[in-house]
Amino acid sequence: MVCDDLSLPLHNEQTIPGQGTCEKAVTGFTLALEATQAMPLLKGKEITWTEALTKAGALLREANHPLIHGLIGDLIDSKAAHKLAEHFAGTVDHRHGDAIARNLRIYQQGGWQVSSMGEVRNRADLVILVCDDLETTLPRLQEKVLHSEARLHTSAPPTVYTLDENRLETLSILRARLANKPLQTDTSATDELLSLINKADYPVFMIGPLQDKATELIIRTCVGLVRDMNEQQRCALLLLGTGEGDITAQLSGAWHNGFGIRTSFTKGYPVQDLQMHSGDRLLQSGESDLLVWISTLSSDPPPNVTQPTIVIGHPAMTFKTDPPELFLPVSIPGIHRAGYLHRADGLRMVPLNALIESPLSSSAALCEQLIAQEPRPC
Amino acid sequence: MLTRLKGARLYDPVNQINGEVGDVWIRDNLICAAPDNPAEADKTINLEGKILMAGAIDIHSHIAGGNVNSARVLLPEQHLAEQARYPQHPFSSAKWSAADTGYRYAEMGFTTVVEPAVLPINAAQVHAELADIPIIDTAGLAIVGNDDFLLRMLRYKAEQARINDYIAWTLHATQCLGVKVINAGGATAFKFNQRQLNLDDEVPMYGMSSRDILTAVQRAVVQLGIAHPVHVHCNNLGIPGNVSTALETIKAAEGMPMHLAHVQFYGYGDQGDSGFSSGAKALADAVMANPNITVDVGQVLFGQTVTISGDVMRQFDARHIANPKKWVVWEGEDGGGGIVPFQYRPKNQVNALQWAIGLELFLLIDDPWRIFFTTDHPNGAPFTAYPELFRLLMDRDYRNLWLDKINAKSADISLLRHLDREYDLYEIAIMTRAAPAKLLGLSDRGHLSVGAIADIAVYQPQDNKAALFGKAELVLKDGVTVVEKGQVVHSLQGKTHAVAPGFDSAIESAVSRYFDRYHLMKMDHYKLSPQHLLETVGSELVLH
């Protein structure tokens, strides 16, 4: 959600445990403060920055098909990734590329009608939650969006209706009933929801992370429901990102390469293929022979793959198995340097400010140095 | 560095120069006086026989922001790449990307382009995108008129001075060059399930009309001394008979400056068998009779495009005509928008008449200082189709050839066949250089005076005006050669222009309290910081 009302828990150089409102923020702040790795590592051993950049440049130049992956970062990291992919004729994907690609397929086939977190907070009178676990992904959603009493035209928070694991069936029946289609099944389980929708002025289907094997069908059903309902009344979808740079990677990728993630420059021009350019597929098939993993917001290590790996990453990142070929620690957006990150609905880029000094370079500065090692063709 | 551009035919309406042969001297990034000794030139470029104008300025082209970017993503099939265009420049092979936008505009001799629809909640992304558009200078117009804070002020009868403070604060928060009103109150009404809003209809929950909102914003712009008049997207876009809305809006201006955007989409009568006719004559007469009014056309050109607009109400209404059959409608804090792909077909009666109405307006409004060259990119056509539009305006025979090809009924009822006017190069220089600079308050461009910024476009004279304006022979941006023979040879970072009218700081306290109550972020983080933009996305702001 890119909350801007939480601050770095610094007090006399000690961390203050838990602000009580967002464990995700506390974990992020704590990890950032514990991040001490200032020098690059070659197979786990410290080397100089000159050696590291020379090695990284050589790996990129010699690779037939580098994969720029992860992109768990802010706008600056995302731009760096897209530039790197374009310059070194690689392909770019995001850690959550499967979910982004699924949504893009739906979007590009028919479009949709969506709302924003701010509109839900201020206007929605019914929120139908279609997700598994919003508490983990967006811990403050309840507090900041769903339970607010200060709203534009009413003081009553919206009614929140959470769909259970039978959500696809529920949504399908609901759609059929709203369209007055005959049904040969017991529909009573949807009576309450149907009644709520019929009474609502602005119901919103809020779609968060889903592990359901029918996720794509569930979202498509919601898209269709909203489309149908808007013929007579108001209604909208709200699709939420994960906060791990997924929205920013896709949106900034679009204005850089015209398409977004899963776009390849191996032919010298951008080609998006939501299936064939899956990062995981390119790694498993061996089509990519170099992994560049960019992750500045998360200290999680990259996937363990057979290809040589360059990590441009969070300085608190540790590697439980084999260390990567190269680890280039970089500054953390919103901690060490300024940046921008889209909030989960993609409507607003929120500024991230530098809070403490760091000797580390940004991913953008590193990537510019790598790009500068190989002049473009004329 | 002293450069002499020697011997071109100059077209510089600000200095009443109409095709006279002369030199232009440039020292670094500015036009300078000729030195006493021409031998002092470090570089001389011989331009004998060529046409030289200031760099062109586009006042209304949707080149950045969430709506544009979402349209790109919606329609990957419309901008598939086939080859690398300029391998030496980053992302030059990516069609309809930020980079491509800068390169393609520069190729035609455009050096400044205004994004006319910056929804404040989305302003940071707009600036990030603008900063990634190479070569050209840019600016944005901030959308107001559906913002709850303003509507509350009007509901509670706030003094005009307080409204002025709020408008000035909005420009400060969004770093924009002017203010745009899109179907004032329309997006708000749509949120309450209203499907149409006329100028005098009441906006639900707020108790004032669309006209009231427009008038308050217009007065604020005038009283704040903002150079660019309020930029108006009227109510009822695209509806047959809507010329009456445009005429009412012109009356509502009450003699004060007002710019009406893409008026082709408001030039529609409702006469005839099909209930759709040209209202261009009535609209043109009204524009000519009201010198406070300026317009840009939003010309339709045939082919595939996509309509993108902050007029969420009208875009939702257009969903049934989407071609291909996919559309997007979105709503956010204080506004919304819609994306509807569309194909304008010459044999389609409505599309053909839209094409003719735009040209009628261009030819009937006989004042190139008050009518502006736009296609409302990409709504009427992508800006890359500009060469075709130049030819249509400058070549009557070419227009008549088209009249034989389009829908016969539309061709018959159009005035176009009876309009002999052809724009000449001097008028083109007014409409695309001198007048836009004046309208935007960018006094350092649009002309060749000493001290002006050295944004220069040079063209090869030829009968085919599309070829003439499609590929500039030479383009200089800030004195640097960026295009030669229609090809980008050098890329540089453009600047983004904005205004900074003063305001009473009390408004900021009120807005801050409002943000704490209703927004998901703090006002201090909502306001764009020029320093932060520079450090992060490389946006260099120039305040006027």
Interface residues (C-beta under 8 A of the other chain):
Chain A: M1 V2 D4 D5 L75 I76 K79 K83 E86 H87 L104 Y107 Q108 Q109 G110 G111 W112 Q113 V114 S115 S116 M117 G118 E119 R121 N122 R123 K144 V145 A150 R151 L152 H153 D201 Y202 N230 Q233 R234 A236 Q250 L251 S252 A254 W255 H256 N257 G258 F259 G260 F265 G268 Y269 P270 V271 Q272 A338 G339 Y340 H342 R343 D345 G346 L347 R348 M349 V350 P351 N353 R376 P377 C378
Chain B: A64 G66 N69 R72 V73 L74 L75 P76 H79 L80 A81 E82 Q83 A84 P87 Q88 H89 P90 F91 S93 A94 K95 W96 S97 A98 A99 D100 I121 N122 A124 Q125 A128 E129 D132 D148 F190 K191 F192 N193 M205 F316 A322 K325 K326 W327 V328 V329 W330 E331 G332 E333 I339 R517 Y518 H519 L520 M521 K522 H525 S529 H532 E535 T536 V537
